Amino acid sequence: MATGQIYEPGEPSYDGFFKSLYEMQLTLGHAPDREQAVRQNLAKVADALPTATTDELSSAVDKKLDALSKSGVAIKVSATDLDKDTPSAHLVTLGTVASADSEAVATLDQSIKDAVSLLTDLRHAQPELAKLDDGIGPLETKVDDAFHDRRSSTKTEVRQNLTDAKALIPLMKTRRDEVDLHMVELLRALQKASPPAVAAPPAPAPAPEQPVVKKKKDKKAATAEPKPKPATEDAKPVKPKAPSETAPKAEPKPAKPVESEKPAQAPEPPKPAKPKPAEDFEP
């Protein structure tokens, strides 16, 4: 175990323990290298130094995303559940990436995926390291019984590897915690460097309005239906009569008495004619 090789003493319970411990050695032994690979790829995308700190990478990525937004593509790093066993992070892209920027965007996307993959492996390693740490004590007490038919040198070798495991597990826990913290800080910095909200692409221009075609009315139907007369201000609503009501018959009016004719007056006597002067009168 001290040389980084798998140890199999030949007893199932001990073989399982050392196999799990070796797998944790591989996972946590490569963790720093995987972290550096993520950082170097991000530095390549953002034109930053390979030794750039988290804050420097965040600032450089922010400038890169701002430049991409001016070319018509909006990109945001979206990260969720970074403190849980199943963290998640991905790129949200709106718009068409130009061919000149496609490689940079693809590298940025792969860097985010690699960071999440490393963070997930570290989260799964945490309970496994705790289980291995708790299993050392019981295994130490059973060495004589488990290897009673083996030589004493074998028992000594098993005990020595258990002692190495006891010293190795705390170191692996420390490394796990350090790389985990670095990955969380990096993903959060990238998310902060991204635009606060990815704007939706512009809506397509509305189609030109079609002229409204008025339907011709049927002349026959128009003439058949009389237009209602406009109501006048003086018109009063007429209350319809009930069907049972009938109009009363008009009673005959009494005849007016005939006035008696006035008695005819006697004709006036003719006036006497004036006498003509005698033709033979001489003054």
C-alpha positions as CSV (number, residue, x, y, z in Angstrom):
1,M,0.0,0.0,0.0
2,A,2.8,2.4,0.8
3,T,4.2,2.1,-2.8
4,G,0.7,2.7,-4.4
5,Q,0.1,-0.9,-5.5
6,I,-2.8,-3.1,-4.8
7,Y,-2.3,-5.6,-1.9
8,E,-4.0,-8.9,-1.8
9,P,-3.2,-11.1,1.2
10,G,-5.5,-13.9,0.1
11,E,-8.4,-13.6,2.6
12,P,-11.7,-12.3,1.2
13,S,-12.5,-9.6,3.8
14,Y,-8.9,-8.3,3.7
15,D,-8.7,-8.4,-0.1
16,G,-12.0,-6.4,-0.4
17,F,-10.7,-3.8,2.0
18,F,-7.4,-3.3,0.3
19,K,-9.0,-3.3,-3.1
20,S,-11.4,-0.4,-2.1
21,L,-8.5,1.4,-0.5
22,Y,-6.5,1.1,-3.8
23,E,-9.4,2.5,-5.8
24,M,-9.5,5.5,-3.5
25,Q,-5.8,6.0,-3.9
26,L,-6.2,6.1,-7.7
27,T,-9.2,8.5,-7.5
28,L,-7.6,10.9,-5.1
29,G,-4.1,10.5,-6.5
30,H,-5.3,11.8,-9.9
31,A,-7.6,14.5,-8.5
32,P,-5.0,17.3,-8.4
33,D,-4.0,16.5,-12.0
34,R,-7.6,16.6,-13.1
35,E,-8.1,19.9,-11.4
36,Q,-5.1,21.4,-13.2
37,A,-6.4,20.1,-16.6
38,V,-9.7,21.9,-16.1
39,R,-7.9,25.1,-15.2
40,Q,-5.5,25.0,-18.1
41,N,-8.4,24.4,-20.6
42,L,-10.3,27.3,-19.1
43,A,-7.1,29.5,-19.4
44,K,-6.8,28.5,-23.0
45,V,-10.4,29.5,-23.8
46,A,-10.1,32.8,-21.9
47,D,-6.5,33.7,-23.0
48,A,-5.3,33.6,-19.4
49,L,-2.1,32.3,-17.9
50,P,-1.9,28.5,-17.1
51,T,-1.1,29.5,-13.5
52,A,-4.1,31.9,-13.2
53,T,-5.9,31.9,-9.9
54,T,-9.7,31.3,-9.6
55,D,-10.4,35.0,-9.6
56,E,-8.2,35.6,-12.6
57,L,-9.8,32.8,-14.5
58,S,-13.2,34.2,-13.6
59,S,-12.3,37.6,-14.9
60,A,-10.8,36.3,-18.1
61,V,-13.9,34.0,-18.8
62,D,-16.2,37.0,-18.1
63,K,-14.4,39.0,-20.9
64,K,-14.6,36.1,-23.3
65,L,-18.3,35.6,-22.7
66,D,-18.8,39.3,-23.2
67,A,-17.0,39.2,-26.5
68,L,-19.1,36.3,-27.6
69,S,-22.3,38.1,-26.7
70,K,-21.3,40.9,-29.0
71,S,-21.0,38.4,-31.9
72,G,-24.6,37.3,-31.4
73,V,-24.3,34.3,-29.0
74,A,-25.2,34.4,-25.3
75,I,-23.5,31.8,-23.0
76,K,-24.0,31.3,-19.3
77,V,-22.6,28.7,-16.9
78,S,-25.4,27.3,-14.9
79,A,-24.5,25.3,-11.7
80,T,-26.8,23.7,-9.2
81,D,-26.5,21.4,-6.1
82,L,-22.8,22.1,-5.7
83,D,-23.0,21.2,-2.0
84,K,-24.8,17.9,-2.6
85,D,-23.8,14.4,-3.6
86,T,-24.9,15.0,-7.2
87,P,-23.7,18.4,-8.3
88,S,-24.6,19.7,-11.7
89,A,-23.2,22.3,-14.1
90,H,-23.7,23.0,-17.8
91,L,-23.6,25.7,-20.5
92,V,-26.7,27.5,-21.5
93,T,-26.2,28.8,-25.1
94,L,-28.6,31.0,-27.1
95,G,-27.8,32.0,-30.6
96,T,-25.6,30.6,-33.4
97,V,-22.0,30.2,-32.6
98,A,-19.7,31.4,-35.3
99,S,-17.3,28.9,-36.8
100,A,-14.3,30.9,-35.5
101,D,-15.6,30.6,-31.9
102,S,-16.9,27.0,-32.1
103,E,-13.6,25.4,-30.8
104,A,-13.5,27.8,-27.8
105,V,-17.1,27.2,-26.9
106,A,-16.6,23.4,-27.2
107,T,-13.5,23.6,-24.9
108,L,-15.4,25.6,-22.4
109,D,-18.3,23.1,-22.4
110,Q,-15.9,20.2,-21.9
111,S,-14.1,22.0,-19.1
112,I,-17.4,22.4,-17.2
113,K,-18.2,18.7,-17.7
114,D,-14.8,17.6,-16.5
115,A,-15.1,19.8,-13.4
116,V,-18.5,18.3,-12.5
117,S,-17.2,14.8,-13.1
118,L,-14.3,15.4,-10.8
119,L,-16.5,16.9,-8.2
120,T,-18.9,14.0,-8.4
121,D,-16.1,11.5,-7.9
122,L,-14.9,13.4,-4.8
123,R,-18.4,13.4,-3.3
124,H,-18.6,9.6,-3.8
125,A,-15.2,9.1,-2.2
126,Q,-16.2,10.8,1.0
127,P,-18.5,8.0,2.4
128,E,-16.1,5.4,1.1
129,L,-13.2,6.8,3.0
130,A,-15.2,7.0,6.1
131,K,-16.2,3.3,5.7
132,L,-12.5,2.3,5.2
133,D,-11.4,4.3,8.2
134,D,-14.0,2.5,10.4
135,G,-13.0,-0.9,9.0
136,I,-9.4,-0.8,10.0
137,G,-9.8,-1.5,13.7
138,P,-11.9,-4.7,13.3
139,L,-9.5,-6.1,10.7
140,E,-6.5,-5.5,13.0
141,T,-8.0,-7.5,15.8
142,K,-8.8,-10.5,13.5
143,V,-5.4,-10.9,11.8
144,D,-4.4,-13.9,13.9
145,D,-7.7,-15.7,13.4
146,A,-8.0,-14.9,9.7
147,F,-4.4,-16.0,9.0
148,H,-4.0,-18.7,11.6
149,D,-2.6,-21.2,9.0
150,R,-0.2,-18.7,7.5
151,R,3.3,-18.0,8.3
152,S,4.1,-15.2,10.8
153,S,5.7,-13.2,8.1
154,T,2.3,-13.0,6.3
155,K,0.6,-11.8,9.5
156,T,3.3,-9.2,9.9
157,E,2.8,-8.0,6.4
158,V,-0.9,-7.7,6.8
159,R,-0.6,-5.7,10.0
160,Q,2.0,-3.4,8.3
161,N,-0.4,-2.7,5.4
162,L,-3.2,-2.0,7.8
163,T,-0.9,0.5,9.6
164,D,-0.1,2.2,6.3
165,A,-3.8,2.4,5.5
166,K,-4.5,4.0,8.8
167,A,-1.9,6.7,8.0
168,L,-3.0,7.0,4.4
169,I,-6.7,7.5,4.8
170,P,-6.5,10.9,6.7
171,L,-4.2,12.2,3.9
172,M,-6.7,11.1,1.3
173,K,-9.5,12.9,3.2
174,T,-7.5,16.1,3.3
175,R,-6.8,15.9,-0.4
176,R,-10.4,15.2,-1.2
177,D,-11.5,18.2,0.8
178,E,-9.0,20.5,-0.8
179,V,-9.8,19.6,-4.4
180,D,-13.5,19.6,-3.7
181,L,-13.3,23.1,-2.3
182,H,-11.3,24.3,-5.3
183,M,-13.8,22.9,-7.8
184,V,-16.8,24.4,-6.0
185,E,-15.1,27.8,-5.9
186,L,-14.2,27.6,-9.6
187,L,-17.7,26.6,-10.7
188,R,-19.3,29.4,-8.6
189,A,-16.8,31.9,-10.0
190,L,-17.6,30.8,-13.6
191,Q,-21.3,31.1,-12.9
192,K,-20.8,34.6,-11.4
193,A,-18.7,35.6,-14.4
194,S,-21.6,34.6,-16.8
195,P,-24.3,37.1,-17.7
196,P,-27.0,37.2,-14.9
197,A,-29.6,36.2,-17.4
198,V,-29.4,34.9,-20.9
199,A,-31.6,37.1,-23.1
200,A,-34.0,35.4,-25.4
201,P,-33.3,35.6,-29.1
202,P,-35.2,38.4,-30.9
203,A,-38.7,37.5,-32.0
204,P,-39.3,37.1,-35.7
205,A,-40.8,40.1,-37.5
206,P,-44.6,39.8,-37.7
207,A,-46.1,38.9,-41.0
208,P,-47.8,41.7,-42.9
209,E,-51.4,42.1,-42.2
210,Q,-53.7,40.8,-45.0
211,P,-56.4,43.2,-46.2
212,V,-59.8,42.4,-44.8
213,V,-62.2,41.3,-47.5
214,K,-65.7,42.2,-46.8
215,K,-68.3,39.6,-47.7
216,K,-71.0,40.8,-50.1
217,K,-74.5,40.5,-48.6
218,D,-77.2,38.8,-50.5
219,K,-79.4,41.4,-52.0
220,K,-82.5,39.3,-51.7
221,A,-81.8,38.6,-48.0
222,A,-81.2,42.4,-47.5
223,T,-84.5,43.3,-49.1
224,A,-86.4,40.6,-47.3
225,E,-85.4,41.8,-43.9
226,P,-86.8,45.3,-43.2
227,K,-84.5,47.6,-41.5
228,P,-85.8,48.6,-38.1
229,K,-87.0,52.2,-37.8
230,P,-85.1,54.4,-35.5
231,A,-86.9,55.1,-32.3
232,T,-87.9,58.7,-31.7
233,E,-87.6,60.5,-28.4
234,D,-91.4,61.0,-28.1
235,A,-92.2,57.4,-28.9
236,K,-93.4,55.5,-25.9
237,P,-93.4,51.7,-25.6
238,V,-96.8,50.2,-26.2
239,K,-97.9,47.6,-23.8
240,P,-99.2,44.6,-25.6
241,K,-102.7,43.5,-24.7
242,A,-103.4,40.1,-23.4
243,P,-105.0,37.7,-25.8
244,S,-108.0,37.4,-23.6
245,E,-108.8,41.1,-23.6
246,T,-111.1,42.3,-26.4
247,A,-111.8,45.8,-27.4
248,P,-115.3,47.0,-26.3
249,K,-117.8,47.7,-29.0
250,A,-118.5,51.3,-29.6
251,E,-122.0,52.4,-28.6
252,P,-124.0,54.3,-31.2
253,K,-124.2,58.0,-30.5
254,P,-127.7,59.6,-30.2
255,A,-128.8,61.5,-33.2
256,K,-128.8,65.3,-32.9
257,P,-132.3,66.9,-33.1
258,V,-133.0,68.6,-36.4
259,E,-133.3,72.3,-35.9
260,S,-136.6,73.7,-37.1
261,E,-136.4,75.8,-40.3
262,K,-137.0,79.5,-39.9
263,P,-140.2,80.9,-41.6
264,A,-139.6,82.4,-45.0
265,Q,-139.7,86.2,-45.0
266,A,-142.1,88.0,-47.4
267,P,-140.5,89.6,-50.4
268,E,-140.0,93.3,-50.1
269,P,-142.3,95.4,-52.5
270,P,-140.6,96.9,-55.5
271,K,-139.7,100.4,-55.3
272,P,-141.7,102.8,-57.6
273,A,-139.8,103.8,-60.7
274,K,-138.8,107.5,-61.1
275,P,-141.1,109.3,-63.7
276,K,-139.3,110.2,-66.8
277,P,-139.7,113.9,-67.8
278,A,-142.2,114.6,-70.5
279,E,-140.7,115.1,-73.9
280,D,-143.1,118.0,-74.7
281,F,-142.6,120.0,-71.6
282,E,-141.2,123.3,-72.2
283,P,-140.0,125.5,-69.5
